[in-house]
């Protein structure tokens, strides 16, 4: 890493407000300390600066490409105002199945039409299934709160 490099934040933020910066790029301005790097957010003028630990960043050319989600947890609201949660590789297809075909879940067949409320992408089926299991254990109020927080 050197002055002028474009870098990205690579660590999981320890504070919520930092999450919005995970997809941003920064320019290395200076190295004020042995472990710190002085950065400026790319595209801001006049820029604002941070001094942060070098280990929290990676040069953009070296950054691993983000993996597109292959599995999705989805939540639909049924006509009777209940919620149904499932996982799929294709949310559009699955929503169509719930509303129009015999392939929809037994639960939703009698509660049509259903409307999509929420989706979250996951790298693999195991992660999506784990998230589905945790989500299904929440109360309705907690589920709606989770959905509203992600909007």
Secondary structure, DSSP 8 states (H G I E B T S, - for coil): --TT-EEEE-S--SSGGGGGGTT-EEEEEE--SSSEEEEEETT-SS--EEEEEGGGEEEGGGS-------EEEEEEE-TTS-EEEEEES-HHHHHHHHHHSTTS-HHHHTT---EEEEEEEESSHHHHHHHHHHHHTS-HHHHHHHHHHT-
